[in-house]
Each structure stands twice: as C-alpha cells, then as structure tokens.
Amino acid sequence: MSDTPVSELSFEQAMAELEQVVGKLERGDVALEESIKLYERGAELKKRCETKLKEAEEKVAAITLDGDGNPSGLKPVEGL
C-alpha cells in the first residue's frame, strides 16, 4: 500500500492500488485492524477513481463537433 495521499494519485495509480487492496482483502490473510485500514484506503481509492472518471466524461462531453463530425473545440462545462 502506498503512502501517497489518494488525492495525488492518477486514475491508473489509484486503480492499481485498489486492485492490490481488494486482493489482500479477498485472501483474508491480514489481521482485523489491517483489514479495516485496507477497507478504508480502498473506499478512498474507489472514490478517487470515480471522481477521475467523471472528470474525463465531462471533458469528452465538452468536445464539440463540426458539420463533418470532426472535433472543432470545446464548449464550457458547468461546474469545472
């Protein structure tokens, strides 16, 4: 498990760590206190991944197309 704050992780880093956390929890070979810490970290990682995905979806939704279907720019996205 990384000591890097979850808020500083990229989507890929958060997803990779989340996979590690899930693997450890599924094996069940960690003590109860460690399981609780892993679960808490996993919940933070899941939230980070969801946030990064939502940001990406909003950016994609903001791409405008010209008459030929080619990207022509970005339209403002509310809330960014």
C-alpha positions in Angstrom: 0.0 0.0 0.0 1.3 3.4 -1.0 1.8 6.2 1.5 0.9 8.7 -1.2 -2.2 10.7 -0.4 -5.1 9.4 -2.5 -5.8 12.9 -3.8 -2.4 13.0 -5.5 -2.8 9.7 -7.4 -3.7 9.4 -11.1 -6.6 7.3 -12.1 -4.2 4.5 -13.1 -2.3 4.6 -9.9 -5.4 4.6 -7.8 -6.9 1.7 -9.8 -3.7 -0.4 -9.4 -3.6 0.2 -5.7 -7.3 -0.6 -5.4 -6.7 -3.9 -7.1 -3.9 -4.7 -4.6 -6.2 -3.8 -1.7 -9.0 -6.0 -3.0 -6.6 -8.8 -3.5 -5.4 -8.6 0.1 -8.9 -8.4 1.5 -10.0 -11.4 -0.6 -7.2 -13.6 0.6 -8.2 -12.9 4.1 -4.7 -13.3 5.5 -4.4 -10.0 7.2 -5.3 -9.1 10.8 -8.6 -7.4 11.6 -7.1 -4.0 12.2 -5.1 -4.2 8.9 -8.3 -5.3 7.1 -10.1 -2.2 8.5 -7.3 0.1 7.3 -7.2 -1.6 3.9 -11.0 -1.2 3.6 -10.8 2.5 4.4 -8.0 3.0 1.9 -9.9 1.0 -0.7 -13.0 3.2 -0.2 -10.9 6.4 -0.7 -9.3 4.8 -3.8 -12.7 3.9 -5.2 -13.9 7.4 -4.7 -10.8 8.9 -6.4 -11.3 6.6 -9.4 -15.0 7.6 -9.7 -14.0 11.3 -9.5 -11.3 11.0 -12.2 -13.7 9.1 -14.4 -16.4 11.7 -14.0 -13.9 14.4 -14.9 -12.9 12.5 -18.0 -16.6 12.0 -19.0 -17.2 15.7 -18.6 -14.2 16.6 -20.8 -15.4 14.2 -23.5 -18.9 15.6 -23.3 -17.5 19.1 -23.8 -15.9 18.3 -27.1 -17.9 20.0 -29.9 -18.1 18.6 -33.4 -18.3 20.5 -36.7 -20.7 19.6 -39.5 -18.4 16.8 -40.7 -18.2 15.2 -37.3 -14.7 16.4 -36.6 -13.7 17.9 -33.2 -13.8 21.6 -33.5 -13.3 22.8 -30.0 -14.7 22.7 -26.5 -17.8 24.0 -25.1 -17.9 25.3 -21.5 -18.8 22.7 -18.9 -20.7 23.9 -15.9 -19.0 23.1 -12.6 -15.4 23.0 -13.8 
